[in-house]
Structures are given as structure tokens and as C-alpha cells.
């Protein structure tokens, strides 16, 4: 698929002027996150509570929509490519960014909002993980943050009922993920505009291009559908690649407790196992490159190096691809967290991480959509130069949503397409994120 995409991008010669029709009416900032020792498309980092408390986010300022505003004009060309079981539906873009005056190309899942209305459906496979670790933490040095360990077996199971950190009847993690606004039709109003009953990422994509779509906004969709919940996959972690914190009071010296256990698995080993063993097994069961497998852990996160050093903690999710150069399989990984170990919602991150990763998969499926450099926001303490819509707002959520099952879900706010490439915004209300936290673009190139 990457070869096909390269050919698609190579055919985008020159640019055309398109006028969008205006519609009617983390780890937190400042945390230096470690770098993964493996090549992974995009990682969601979150800070343990004792390393740094959350940097308070300013309340979203509401930008008033103006029916009389001039329609934004972009220097952009796009082309859509229909998907099938063996390739994702994709649209390519070549945009001259106003932030730097340079051209940037990339590919986004679905079809171009500049091309018209229509529905794109991507089949999703929801894969719960059972993770076995064989080492337990017995203590922690409060000056070095290195944990002492001993032999001991611990299991977490995203497909099983848990009454320690969850409450019946909402006590099966994978069922809660399936019933979340990311995968279940939910009524969304973003920026004062009613996007109807749909999935979160579909509503976000339509809000990001609201002024392009105009009165076609309700006829444009990118949906994960159908969704199949798979049998759980067992991950048996080598002794030196993972550990479990089983004592709820393990962090008492730092002034808080957790809902245990919390498992930590080296992300390098884990992703190699997913690519080399798990995905081939799923392919033997019918997984196709045009589908999205979503791997869900429960109370398990991924340090980026030595698992005994808590300063290496933690990636809580990521999206990636494998199969280069012939056929590319994209996939997403997310922890459904209720440990209360990470900075974030009091009861745990729940689906905040998955919202981040599925949003980034949709907008940067291969992890190589380059932008002008940006940074110093969300989980990014330095500079990045890619179209990762979750990273700039890690730790900032839209208002929590209580679903018919009675569970309250947290969904991360995401940055619009226009934030990365520059004003004018083609998003709802002229905003640059879906809850109005960003009212201007990323600004001058980061350095």
C-alpha cells in the first residue's frame, strides 16, 4: 500500500486554488518524554502522577461563528482513492502552508472533503489483550526512581470482568470500549454545531473541514464499521521485558495510591511481538490491509526502555504500520486505564488514549504526513513536524460524555488540519481544534 500511496502523491503535480464554502450558522506540557527505541508512528505519552502534576489548561475561549465571514481560500490540491478490503480509502493532499510558505503532501483516511459528500467505512477489529508478566515490583528508590523486583506472575485481561477498578455491570474493559463514543453512535455538538448521532472521529473530521463541506457537512462520513470484537490475544512477556506493580500503596511515599495491578511492558519488545506474531495470526484469520485492528490492553502501559526505571514511563498508546514496502497494515494500540496512576481524569484515562490514537490514525495513517515544525504544547516539549492531531492537546479533553450504559467517557480534544498548515481555518467557527482550545494556528515554525 505504501508504494500505491507514493504513486498517488507523485501524481500530484502543481496546485490549484480551492475556495471552501462557509457553513451556515499529557505527559503534560513541559515534560521531556523519552524517545522510543523502535520506530513507531505516533506514541501517546502520559506522566505518572508523582513526576509532574498536570499543567492547568486554560478554559476554551469561544470564537463566534459568522455567517457573513468570507469563505477561506486554500492553496491545495487533493485526490481521492476508493478503498477495499486490501487497501484503506485514502485522499491525498498537496497544500502550500501559510505558516511557512512551503508545500506539504500527505494521505488521510476517507475521501477528500473538497471532492464532495459520501460515506467511507473501514472495518475495525477490536482485539482485547491478556498480558502475562513474570516479575513484580517490590520497592522503589525515591531518589533514582528505580524499582527493585522479584519473581511473580500477574495477569491483566481486557476481555474479563474486573470488580477492583470497575463496577458491575460496567466491568468488562473491551465491552466498555465497544460501547464508547469512539465506536458507538453518539450525539455530538461541537462548536455549537450539531453533527448528529455518529462516532467521535467522524464528528471530528467533519468539524475539521466544516467550512469546506458547508451544507454537505451532514452527508460526509468516515466510520469504523462494521466492528468485530475478536477473541482475546495472549501476550506472554519475558521476565526482563515487563513487570507488575501489585501493591495499591506502592507509591505511598509520593502521596497517592493506585488501583492495582499496573503492568509495564517494554514497548520495543511489545511492538516487535505485535508485528511479528500477533498481526500474522490475525491475517490468517482474515485481517486485510483495508481494515483497522485496535489492540486494547487493560491496566498495562509501555515504558520506552528499562521497565524497572519509572522515569521511562509511559507510553499509553500508539498507532503504527507494518509490511513495508509491499502491503502496509495499519493498527492502533491503547490502554484502557483505571489505575489512577497517570495525570488525567481522577478515575483513570479510560478512552482518552483511544480517542487520541484513532484520531491520529485517521489523519496520519502511515505516520509520515509532514508539516511545518510545531511544538511546546500538549505532550510535546520540543518540536515536531507531523500531522499528529492528538499530540498538541494531550491531557486536554472535550466535555465528558455519559453513555446509555451509565459509564462516563473521556475523549481527548484534537487539533484541526488547519492548525498544522496555517490560517485561515476551514474548521468549525474558524477554530483550530474541536473544543475551541486552539483559536489560532501553530504559529511560526518551532525551533
C-alpha positions as CSV (number, residue, x, y, z in Angstrom):
1,X,0.0,0.0,0.0
2,X,2.9,2.4,0.7
3,X,4.0,2.0,-2.9
4,X,0.5,2.8,-4.1
5,X,0.4,5.9,-1.8
6,X,3.8,7.0,-3.1
7,X,2.5,6.8,-6.6
8,X,-0.6,8.7,-5.6
9,X,1.5,11.5,-4.1
10,X,3.9,11.5,-7.1
11,X,1.0,12.2,-9.4
12,X,0.0,15.4,-7.6
13,X,1.7,17.9,-9.9
14,X,1.1,21.6,-9.2
15,X,-1.6,23.1,-7.1
16,X,-5.0,24.5,-7.6
17,X,-6.8,27.2,-5.7
18,X,-9.9,25.9,-3.9
19,X,-12.3,28.1,-2.1
20,X,-14.1,26.4,0.8
21,X,-17.8,27.3,1.1
22,X,-18.5,28.7,4.6
23,X,-21.1,26.8,6.5
24,X,-24.3,28.4,7.9
25,X,-24.7,29.5,11.2
26,X,-0.3,14.6,28.6
27,X,2.6,13.7,29.9
28,X,1.6,17.4,30.2
29,X,3.3,20.5,28.8
30,X,6.9,20.7,29.8
31,X,7.6,17.1,30.4
32,X,10.6,15.7,28.5
33,X,9.3,12.4,27.2
34,X,11.8,9.6,26.4
35,X,12.3,8.5,22.9
36,X,11.2,5.1,21.8
37,X,13.9,2.7,20.8
38,X,11.8,1.4,18.0
39,X,10.2,3.1,15.0
40,X,6.6,3.7,15.9
41,X,4.3,6.1,14.1
42,X,3.0,8.1,17.0
43,X,3.0,7.5,20.7
44,X,0.7,8.9,23.4
45,X,2.8,9.7,26.5
46,X,1.3,10.3,29.9
47,X,3.1,11.2,33.1
48,X,2.9,9.3,36.4
49,X,1.3,11.5,39.0
50,X,4.4,11.9,41.1
51,X,6.7,13.1,38.3
52,X,4.8,16.2,37.4
53,X,1.3,17.4,38.1
54,X,-0.9,18.4,35.3
55,X,-0.2,21.8,33.8
56,X,-3.6,23.6,34.1
57,X,-5.1,24.1,30.7
58,X,-6.8,27.4,30.0
59,X,-10.6,27.3,29.6
60,X,-11.6,27.2,25.9
61,X,-12.4,30.6,24.6
62,X,-15.4,30.6,22.3
63,X,-14.9,32.1,18.9
64,X,-18.1,33.4,17.5
65,X,-19.2,31.9,14.2
66,X,-20.0,34.5,11.5
67,X,-22.4,33.7,8.6
68,X,-21.1,36.7,6.8
69,X,-17.4,35.8,7.1
70,X,-15.5,35.4,3.8
71,X,-15.0,31.8,2.7
72,X,-11.4,30.6,3.4
73,X,-9.2,30.2,0.4
74,X,-6.5,27.4,0.4
75,X,-3.8,26.7,-2.0
76,X,-4.4,23.0,-2.1
77,X,-5.0,20.1,-4.5
78,X,-6.5,16.8,-3.4
79,X,-7.3,13.4,-4.9
80,X,-9.4,10.6,-3.6
81,X,-8.8,6.9,-3.9
82,X,-11.5,4.3,-3.2
83,X,-10.8,1.7,-0.6
84,X,-11.4,-2.0,-0.4
85,X,-10.6,-4.9,1.9
86,X,-7.0,-4.8,0.7
87,X,-6.4,-1.0,0.9
88,X,-7.7,1.8,3.0
89,X,-9.8,4.5,1.4
90,X,-7.5,7.5,1.2
91,X,-7.3,11.0,0.0
92,X,-4.0,12.8,-0.8
93,X,-3.3,16.4,-0.4
94,X,-0.7,18.9,-1.6
95,X,-1.0,22.1,0.4
96,X,1.0,25.3,0.5
97,X,1.0,26.1,4.2
98,X,0.6,29.7,5.2
99,X,2.8,29.2,8.3
100,X,5.9,28.5,6.2
101,X,5.0,29.1,2.6
102,X,6.2,25.6,1.7
103,X,4.3,22.7,0.1
104,X,3.4,19.7,2.1
105,X,1.9,16.4,0.9
106,X,0.2,13.5,2.7
107,X,-2.6,11.0,2.8
108,X,-5.7,10.9,5.1
109,X,-8.2,8.1,5.6
110,X,-11.5,8.6,3.8
111,X,-12.2,10.8,0.8
112,X,-11.4,14.4,0.2
113,X,-13.9,16.8,1.7
114,X,-13.1,19.0,-1.2
115,X,-14.5,16.3,-3.6
116,X,-18.0,16.1,-2.2
117,X,-20.2,14.1,0.2
118,X,-20.3,10.4,0.7
119,X,-19.6,7.7,3.2
120,X,-16.4,5.8,3.9
121,X,-16.5,2.7,6.0
122,X,-13.4,1.0,7.5
123,X,-13.9,-2.4,9.2
124,X,-12.4,-2.4,12.7
125,X,-11.3,-5.4,14.6
126,X,-11.4,-4.8,18.4
127,X,-8.7,-7.1,19.9
128,X,-8.6,-7.5,23.7
129,X,-5.2,-8.4,25.2
130,X,-4.4,-10.8,28.0
131,X,-1.0,-9.9,29.3
132,X,1.1,-12.2,31.5
133,X,4.1,-10.8,33.3
134,X,6.5,-12.8,35.5
135,X,8.2,-10.1,37.6
136,X,6.7,-7.9,40.4
137,X,8.0,-4.6,41.8
138,X,8.9,-4.9,45.5
139,X,10.1,-1.3,46.2
140,X,11.2,1.9,44.6
141,X,14.2,4.2,45.3
142,X,12.7,7.7,45.8
143,X,15.8,9.4,44.5
144,X,16.6,7.3,41.4
145,X,13.0,6.1,40.7
146,X,14.5,2.6,40.1
147,X,12.3,-0.3,41.3
148,X,13.5,-3.5,42.9
149,X,11.9,-6.6,41.7
150,X,11.2,-10.3,42.5
151,X,9.7,-13.2,40.6
152,X,5.9,-13.3,40.5
153,X,3.2,-13.9,37.9
154,X,0.5,-11.3,37.2
155,X,-2.3,-11.3,34.5
156,X,-4.5,-8.5,33.2
157,X,-7.3,-9.3,30.8
158,X,-9.2,-6.7,28.8
159,X,-11.9,-9.3,28.0
160,X,-12.7,-10.3,31.6
161,X,-14.9,-8.7,34.3
162,X,-12.9,-6.8,36.9
163,X,-14.5,-5.6,40.1
164,X,-11.4,-4.0,41.6
165,X,-11.2,-0.9,39.4
166,X,-14.6,-1.1,37.7
167,X,-18.1,-1.6,38.9
168,X,-20.7,-4.0,37.5
169,X,-22.4,-4.0,35.1
170,X,-19.7,-1.8,33.5
171,X,-16.8,-4.0,34.5
172,X,-15.6,-5.6,31.2
173,X,-13.0,-3.3,29.6
174,X,-13.4,-4.3,26.0
175,X,-17.2,-4.0,26.3
176,X,-16.8,-0.5,27.6
177,X,-14.5,0.3,24.7
178,X,-17.1,-1.1,22.3
179,X,-19.8,1.0,23.9
180,X,-17.7,4.2,23.9
181,X,-18.5,7.2,21.7
182,X,-15.4,6.3,19.6
183,X,-17.2,3.2,18.3
184,X,-20.9,3.7,19.1
185,X,-23.1,6.4,17.5
186,X,-23.4,9.3,19.9
187,X,-24.9,12.8,19.7
188,X,-22.1,15.3,19.1
189,X,-22.4,19.1,19.2
190,X,-19.0,20.7,18.5
191,X,-18.6,24.4,18.5
192,X,-22.3,24.9,18.7
193,X,-22.9,22.9,15.5
194,X,-25.0,19.7,15.7
195,X,-23.1,16.9,14.0
196,X,-25.9,14.4,14.6
197,X,-25.5,10.9,16.0
198,X,-22.2,9.4,14.9
199,X,-18.8,8.3,16.1
200,X,-16.3,10.8,17.7
201,X,-13.7,10.7,14.9
202,X,-16.3,11.1,12.2
203,X,-17.7,14.2,14.0
204,X,-14.1,15.5,14.4
205,X,-13.3,15.1,10.7
206,X,-16.4,16.9,9.7
207,X,-15.7,19.7,12.2
208,X,-12.1,20.0,11.0
209,X,-13.4,20.6,7.4
210,X,-16.7,22.2,8.3
211,X,-16.3,25.3,6.1
212,X,-15.1,23.2,3.2
213,X,-18.2,20.9,3.4
214,X,-20.7,23.7,4.0
215,X,-24.2,22.4,3.6
216,X,-22.8,19.0,2.8
217,X,-21.4,18.5,6.3
218,X,-24.1,16.0,7.3
219,X,-23.5,13.9,4.2
220,X,-19.8,13.3,4.7
221,X,-18.7,10.5,6.9
222,X,-15.7,8.4,7.9
223,X,-16.9,5.5,10.0
224,X,-15.4,2.5,11.7
225,X,-18.0,0.0,10.5
226,X,-18.6,-2.9,10.9
227,X,-16.8,-3.5,14.2
228,X,-15.9,-7.1,15.2
229,X,-14.8,-8.0,18.7
230,X,-12.2,-10.6,18.4
231,X,-11.2,-13.4,20.7
232,X,-8.5,-12.2,23.2
233,X,-4.8,-12.5,22.3
234,X,-2.4,-13.7,24.9
235,X,0.9,-11.8,25.3
236,X,3.4,-13.7,27.4
237,X,6.1,-11.2,28.4
238,X,9.7,-12.4,29.0
239,X,10.9,-11.9,32.6
240,X,13.2,-9.0,31.7
241,X,10.7,-7.1,29.4
242,X,7.9,-6.5,31.8
243,X,6.8,-6.2,35.4
244,X,3.7,-5.6,37.5
245,X,3.1,-3.3,40.4
246,X,0.6,-5.2,42.5
247,X,0.6,-3.2,45.8
248,X,-2.0,-0.4,45.7
249,X,0.2,1.5,48.2
250,X,3.4,1.1,46.2
251,X,3.6,4.9,45.7
252,X,2.6,5.9,49.2
253,X,5.9,7.7,49.7
254,X,4.8,10.0,46.9
255,X,1.4,10.7,48.4
256,X,-1.0,8.6,46.4
257,X,-2.3,5.1,45.9
258,X,-3.3,3.2,42.7
259,X,-5.9,0.7,41.7
260,X,-3.6,-2.3,41.2
261,X,-2.2,-4.1,39.3
262,X,-0.4,-1.9,36.9
263,X,1.7,-3.7,34.3
264,X,4.7,-2.2,32.5
265,X,5.9,-3.8,29.2
266,X,8.9,-2.6,27.2
267,X,7.4,-1.0,24.1
268,X,10.2,-2.2,21.8
269,X,9.7,-5.8,22.7
270,X,5.9,-5.5,22.6
271,X,5.6,-3.8,19.2
272,X,8.0,-6.4,17.7
273,X,5.8,-9.1,19.1
274,X,2.6,-7.5,17.7
275,X,4.2,-7.1,14.2
276,X,5.9,-10.5,14.1
277,X,3.4,-12.7,15.8
278,X,0.0,-11.2,16.5
279,X,-0.7,-9.5,13.2
280,X,0.3,-12.5,11.1
281,X,-2.0,-14.6,13.3
282,X,-4.9,-12.2,12.6
283,X,-4.1,-12.2,8.9
284,X,-4.5,-16.0,8.9
285,X,-8.0,-15.3,10.4
286,X,-8.9,-12.8,7.7
287,X,-7.4,-9.5,8.6
288,X,-6.9,-7.3,5.5
289,X,-4.8,-4.2,5.0
290,X,-8.0,-2.2,4.4
291,X,-9.1,-2.9,8.0
292,X,-8.1,-1.4,11.3
293,X,-7.1,-3.7,14.2
294,X,-7.3,-2.0,17.5
295,X,-5.4,-3.7,20.3
296,X,-6.8,-2.9,23.8
297,X,-4.9,-3.5,27.0
298,X,-6.3,-3.1,30.5
299,X,-4.1,-1.5,33.2
300,X,-1.0,-2.1,31.0
301,X,1.3,0.6,29.6
302,X,4.6,0.7,27.8
303,X,7.9,2.2,29.1
304,X,10.3,3.0,26.3
305,X,13.3,1.3,27.7
306,X,14.2,-0.4,31.0
307,X,10.9,-1.3,32.7
308,X,12.4,-1.0,36.2
309,X,13.1,2.7,35.9
310,X,9.8,4.6,36.4
311,X,11.3,7.6,34.6
312,X,10.9,5.7,31.4
313,X,7.2,5.5,31.9
314,X,5.0,5.7,29.9
315,X,3.5,5.3,26.5
316,X,-0.2,4.5,27.0
317,X,-1.0,4.0,23.3
318,X,0.3,4.4,19.8
319,X,-0.5,3.8,16.1
320,X,1.8,2.2,13.6
321,X,2.1,0.3,10.3
322,X,3.9,-2.8,9.2
323,X,4.5,-4.7,6.0
324,X,6.6,-2.1,4.1
325,X,7.3,-2.0,1.2
326,X,4.7,-4.2,-0.4
327,X,1.5,-4.2,1.6
328,X,1.0,-2.0,4.7
329,X,-1.2,-2.9,7.6
330,X,-2.1,-0.1,9.9
331,X,-3.0,-0.7,13.5
332,X,-3.6,1.1,16.8
333,X,-2.8,0.2,20.4
334,X,-4.4,1.8,23.5
335,X,-4.5,1.1,27.2
336,X,-7.9,1.3,28.9
337,X,-6.6,2.7,32.1
338,X,-8.4,2.7,35.5
339,X,-5.3,2.6,37.7
340,X,-5.3,6.3,38.7
341,X,-1.5,6.2,38.2
342,X,-1.4,8.8,35.4
343,X,-2.0,12.5,35.3
344,X,-5.5,12.9,34.0
345,X,-9.2,12.2,34.9
346,X,-9.5,11.1,38.6
347,X,-10.8,7.6,37.9
348,X,-8.4,6.9,35.1
349,X,-7.8,7.7,31.4
350,X,-10.4,5.2,30.1
351,X,-10.9,6.0,26.4
352,X,-8.9,9.3,26.3
353,X,-6.0,7.4,24.8
354,X,-8.0,5.6,22.2
355,X,-9.6,8.9,21.0
356,X,-6.1,10.3,20.6
357,X,-4.8,7.3,18.6
358,X,-7.8,6.7,16.3
359,X,-7.9,10.4,15.5
360,X,-4.2,10.3,14.6
361,X,-4.6,7.1,12.6
362,X,-7.3,8.7,10.5
363,X,-5.2,11.8,9.8
364,X,-1.8,10.3,9.5
365,X,-2.3,6.6,8.9
366,X,1.4,5.9,7.9
367,X,2.9,8.3,10.3
368,X,4.7,10.3,7.6
369,X,2.4,13.3,6.8
370,X,4.9,16.1,7.3
371,X,4.0,19.7,8.3
372,X,5.9,22.8,9.2
373,X,7.6,22.4,12.6
374,X,5.4,23.0,15.7
375,X,5.6,22.2,19.4
376,X,5.8,23.3,23.0
377,X,2.2,22.2,23.6
378,X,0.4,19.1,24.8
379,X,2.9,16.3,25.3
380,X,5.5,17.9,23.0
381,X,8.1,19.8,25.0
382,X,10.3,20.3,21.9
383,X,9.4,20.4,18.2
384,X,7.6,18.0,15.9
385,X,6.8,18.3,12.2
386,X,3.9,15.8,11.5
387,X,0.2,15.7,11.3
388,X,-0.5,14.1,14.6
389,X,-3.8,15.6,15.7
390,X,-3.6,14.3,19.3
391,X,-0.1,15.3,20.4
392,X,-0.7,19.1,20.6
393,X,-3.6,18.6,23.1
394,X,-2.6,15.5,25.1
395,X,-4.2,15.9,28.5
396,X,-7.0,18.2,27.3
397,X,-10.4,16.7,26.9
398,X,-13.7,17.7,25.4
399,X,-16.6,17.6,27.9
400,X,-17.1,14.1,29.3
401,X,-19.9,12.0,27.8
402,X,-22.1,9.6,29.8
403,X,-23.4,6.9,27.5
404,X,-26.7,4.9,27.9
405,X,-24.7,2.2,29.8
406,X,-24.2,4.8,32.6
407,X,-20.4,4.9,32.1
408,X,-18.8,8.4,31.8
409,X,-16.2,8.5,29.0
410,X,-13.3,10.9,28.5
411,X,-12.3,11.8,24.9
412,X,-9.3,13.9,24.1
413,X,-9.7,17.2,22.2
414,X,-8.0,17.1,18.8
415,X,-6.3,19.7,16.6
416,X,-7.7,20.6,13.2
417,X,-6.0,20.1,9.9
418,X,-5.7,23.9,9.6
419,X,-3.7,24.2,12.9
420,X,-0.7,22.5,11.3
421,X,-0.6,24.2,8.0
422,X,-1.8,27.7,9.0
423,X,-4.7,30.2,8.8
424,X,-7.3,30.6,7.6
425,X,-9.1,27.8,9.3
426,X,-11.6,25.7,7.4
427,X,-12.8,24.2,10.7
428,X,-16.0,24.9,12.6
429,X,-16.3,28.6,13.7
430,X,-12.8,29.3,12.3
431,X,-11.4,27.4,15.2
432,X,-8.3,25.2,15.2
433,X,-9.4,22.4,17.5
434,X,-12.7,20.7,18.1
435,X,-13.4,22.2,21.6
436,X,-12.1,25.7,20.8
437,X,-8.9,25.5,22.9
438,X,-6.9,26.5,19.8
439,X,-8.2,29.6,18.3
440,X,-5.1,30.4,16.2
441,X,-2.8,28.1,14.2
442,X,0.5,26.7,15.4
443,X,2.3,30.0,14.7
444,X,5.8,30.5,13.4
445,X,8.0,27.4,12.8
446,X,9.0,25.8,16.0
447,X,12.8,25.9,16.8
